[in-house]
Amino acid sequence: MRVLLLVILSLIVAAAQIGAQELKPRHPLDALTPGEIELAVELLQDDGLVDEKTAYPIMELSEPLKEDVLAWTPGTPLRRAAHVVLRRGGRTYEAVVDLSLRKIRKHEEIPGVPAAIMRHEWNLAQQLTKRVPRWPAAMRQRGLSNEETIICKSLPTGYRERGDQSMRRLIKVPCFAQINKLHTLHARSIRGKTATVDTDAGSTMDIIDKDRHVPPLPAPEDYHAIEPGPTMKPELVASPNGTSIKVTGSYQVDWQNWSFHLRADRRAGLIASLVKFNDRGRQRLIAYQFSIAEMFVPYMDRKETLAFRGYLDAGELGLGYLISPLSAGEDCPQQAVYVHLLMPSDRGGMFHVPRSLCIFERTTRDTAWRHYDASSQRATARQEIELVVRYIPTIGNYDYVIDYVFQNRGIIKFRIGTTGFDSTRSVDAADTAASTSEKASQFGAFIAPYTVAPHLDHFVSFRLDLDIDGTNNVFMRDRVEPRGLAPERQRGDLWILQGETVDTEGPVNINPGSHGQVWRIANPGLKTGLKHDPSYQIEPAHQVPSLLPRDDPLRLRAGFAAHSLWLTAYNRDERWSAGSVPNLSAPEQGLPSFVADAQNIANTDIVAWYTLGFRHINRPGNSLNLPTRWHEFQLRPVNFFDRDPWAGLTTEPLESNAH
């Protein structure tokens, strides 16, 4: 019986492997398939460029030329290539592998150690820290003797340090005294001890060893066993008539008047391309592509052992690399469309993340439109209906709920929900009344006895390659300006919109004393039925700027955070706000360098980069779980439609409620 089961299992595995190899790309922007990754590694091996010890921090689609993608029609042969960043013998190389012609188009060394951090490096850094000869004695001095209660975490080092360290593969390793393995909030930080590990050399370079005790620890709590609040009557959300969502290929999505292509990406998480709206039979292009281009998270912590924390979560770690499975009925509705994504692994293969993407439609219970007619005593109203594309990376203590939201009136929303639990450090004071507490919590907040959670910022940069009815666009800034009337008029000053174009690359700022302005990208070469230039507004929100000084080492590697909006001329190679190689990066990479040549962007292909900036101010109510906080901005049509695109749209009931 056991032999039969093994045979059946081997057949299942073989069938799965064959199925993976037979996956074929159907669209020029599809992610690499398992077979394509296998071929890329094989071609690199044939040329002697990799060996069995080579690691692959980046293995992704090398995108075709934009004009070729826009001209492509289904059924046309695809030209495919892989962009590969690899680590071999302590050096980093970049390669482009032409999969169609089966040859290496490019292979060159990248100076420094720019590749994203990989799982085997995390594990190695933790092991090396505990192998330091003075480690056991240091733990005993802190009253810790049971090795199983001590855990270590591997973290990006961040900016370049002095001397030759800039050419080393470094990871910072703080450690914790763990009580409850279910929740690392209750693994109190071992104060004054942080290691710096060189994973290439396989050695621990330095250990900061100062405070030699662990503050008293409160009784452990289990965040899985949180007591529920008052009992609520259940609400049933269902789609009795099915869904309007259509997902084909890998992955083309059609819903109502919207259509777009999705691609999983190790660094960005999810890339949406060729976003179009069916305007009474015309497929109108709105965006060639959009995605998250970087996420900068600087902590307000002055301690020497923690001051390095200013993570570039996308470039150093990967929003797709750390994407987490979704729970049906909790993370997303039961009736959502769930997609199982494949992500490139560090060793030249792929790993599977079940239910890593969900797509669902919902009514928001908000009124999309309403009017009450007094003469007929009748109210006419519609509820807002929208499509949500969601994925959730889990990066350390944070879970980021990332939504692309499409509404029937042509609006696209970008939403980030931050949740998880607070990152903390241990202090001597039990509460804010203690004599040392004021100093201990100067850059954070007491959230539990002997526990301070430092304040921090989030700067999430979105790359918005908007092509409004084509690629020749202009950026318009419509300023609100008072306009005086003649003295004989009954009214005083009114206001008007005064439009101007921004013709040069760079940040877009709101001038001091401004009464407000509208940012929009327009197509001056076309006219709507009402003779307007069709355009889309970037409607800002959450524009908190970075308060770090320009010469701060963390700030230098995230120059994009200095402004909420940047404009660049389209360049296929300019994809990441902090540069393509952010790990231990040099200053002012990314957007500051992209705009240094101040290209003219009038009537050309424009890329807008918008940064959601928000502060995380900690408080005691966050001591166990961090309630989700939402932050968003949106793209809104301006002079794009001649009439409400929802007018005349027939919709069936999407859901019913039962109590």
PEGIPE-V232493 format. One line per field, one symbol per residue. psi: psi as a letter, one per 30 degrees, with the letter a starting at -180 (. if undefined). Layout:
BEGIN
psi->???
END
This chain:
BEGIN
psi->eeeeeeeeeeeeeeeeeeeeffkkkfkfgklkleeeeeeeeeeeeeggflaffklifkjlkjklkeeeeffkkkfkkkjklkkkklkkhglklklkjjfefhljfkjlkkkaifllklefeeeeeeeeeffkegeeeeeefggkfjffgkllkkkkeblkalagffgljkkkjllkjkejffjfegjkkjkgjklkkjfefhljekjkjckhlklkklklljffhkklakkkkkkkklifgalgkkklbijkkkkbfkklkkkkkeefdkkklhjlkjjhfkjkkekekllkfljkikkikfkeffffjikieeefejfeegklkkjkfdellegljkkjkkkklfggbllkjkhfkkklllkfgljekkkkjeefhkkklkkkklkkjkljkjjbfkkjjkkkkklfggkkkjkkjkablkkllklekflfflffeeeegegakkflkgkkjklllkjjkkjjikjjhlfjllkkjjkjkkjklkfflflbkallkjklkjfklakjlkkkgkgllkklkljfflklfghljklkkjjllihklkfklegkeeeeghffffkeklklkkkffjfkeglfifkhlllhlbeeeegefhlkgkhajkkkjkjjklkjjllefgfekjkkkkklllkkkjgelfljffkfkkklkfllkk.
END
